[in-house]
Amino acid sequence: MTAEHAIPTFAEPLFHIGPLPVTNSMVVAWIVALGLIAVVQAGTRKVQLLPGGLQNFLEFVVESLYSLLEGIVGPEFVRRTFPFLATTFIFIMVCNWTGLIPGFATIGWGHATEHGFKVMTPLLRPANADVNMTGAMALTFTVLWCVWYVQAHGVGGAINHLFGTKGGMKGAAWWALLPIFIFVGLLELVSIFFVRPLGLTIRLFGNIYAGDNLLDAMGGIIPAPFSAITMLPFYFLELIVGIVQALVFMLLCAAFTTAAIMHEEEGH
Amino acid sequence: MFMIPILLATETASPGFFEQFGVDWPHFIAQLLTMLVVLFVLNRYAYKPLLDLLEERRRRISESMAQAEQVKQELAKAQEAREKIIADAGKQAQQLIEEARAAAQRQGDQQLQQAIAQAEALIAKAREATDLDRERMLTELKHEVGRLVVETTAKVTGKVLTPEDQQRLAEETAKQLAA
C-alpha cells in the first residue's frame, strides 16, 4: 500500500463548535458514550431484585468484571478502582467494535483517483484510532493511580515507598544504599509518569489504527464488492483484537495498581 | 458547515510526534471529558446500583441460607423432642401396661384364691352334708336292720319278744353293723 492510500495517523476535524474543532473520532466517541448511557439508563431505570432482560445482561457484565478485578486488585481496593477499570474496558471494547461497523473509513469526503473514489476525510473514525482518546484514558489512569497510591500509603509513605531504602536495612547500610534507591525512585517516577502512560496510549492506538489500515488494505486488494472476501477474515481478527486490547488496557491498569498496593502490604 | 480539513501534517516537511498524531489540547480535553462523562454515568447509573443490588441479593441469599439452617436446626430439635416424647410416652405406656398386668395378675390371683376358697368351702359343705346323710342313713339302716332282726327273730322263734329282748337284739345288731 502506498502512503497515498494510508489512513491518516490523526483524526481529522469535521467542523468547529466555537473554537473547538470536532474530529471524526470525537463524533464516534460521543456516539459510543451516548449509546452506553442510553443502554445503562434503560437497563437500570427500574432495578429489581429479580433481574430480567437488559438488567440481567448488565448485571452479568458488571459482576463478571467485578469478580475478575477483585481477584487482581484484591477485595479492599476493588470497590475504589472498579469504576475506572470497568469503564475503560467497556468503553474501549465498544469503541473498537463500533469501528468495525461498515461505513467507517468508507463514507466521507475525498476525491476521484485512477483507482476510483478515495475517501480522504472519513466521517467516522474509530475513537481509539486517535491518540487524543487513548492518551486521555492513560492520563486519567495516571492521575487516579497517584490518588490510589497516596490513599494506600499516605503522602509520607508514598515518598518513602518510592525513594526509601528497601529490605529493612538500618544504620550505615541504609545510608550507603540511599542514593541508589533515590535513583531507582527517580526511574520509577519516569516509568509512572512517562513510560506507562505512553505505553498504554501507543499500544491501544497502534493496534486499532493498524487494524483500520489492515482492513483498508485488504479492501483494496481486489475491486469492491469482491473485496469482502479478502476483508472478512480480518473482520473476525479485528473483533478479537477489539476485546483483547480492551482487556489488555484494563488488566495493565489493574496490574500497575496492584503492584503499588502490594508493595505496601509487603512492607508491613 | 462541514469542511474538508487541511492536513497540517502533510504540509509540514518533518512533523513532530504531536503534529504527526494530531495531538492537541482541545482535542485531548474533549476526549478526556467524553471519557469522564462515560465514567461518571456508568458509575452513577450502572456500577453503584447494580453492585448495591448484587450486595443486597448476596445478603438476602446469605440470610435465607442462615434462616434455612436455623429452621433445619429447629426441625432437628423438634424431631429430637418428638422422639423423646414418643419414647417417654412409650415408656409410660409400657409402665402402665406392666402395672395393669401386675394389677390384673394380683386381681386374678385374688379371684382365684377366692374361687378356690369358695370351691373348698363348697366341697367341705358338700362333704359335711354327705357325712350327715351317711350318718342319718346309717342310723336309719341300723334301726331298720334292728327292726327286721327283731321281726325275723320273732317269726323264726314264734314267740313274742319282750321289749327287753327287742332292746337287746337291736343293740346287738347295731354293734355288729358298726363293727
Interface residues (C-beta under 8 A of the other chain):
Chain A: P8 T9 F10 A11 E12 P13 L14 F15 P19 L20 P21 V22 T23 S25 M26 A29 W30 V32 A33 L36 I37 V40 Q41 G43 T44 V47 L49 P51 Q55 L58 E59 V62 E63 Y66 R79 F82 P83 F84 A86 T87 I90 F91 W109 M120 T121 A127 D130 V131 N132 M133 G135 A136 M137 L139 T140 F205
Chain B: M1 F2 M3 I4 P5 L7 A9 Q20 F21 G22 V23 D24 P26 H27 F28 I29 A30 Q31 L32 T34 M35 L36 V37 V38 L39 V41 L42 N43 Y45 A46 Y47 P49 L50 L51 L53 L54 E56 R57 R60
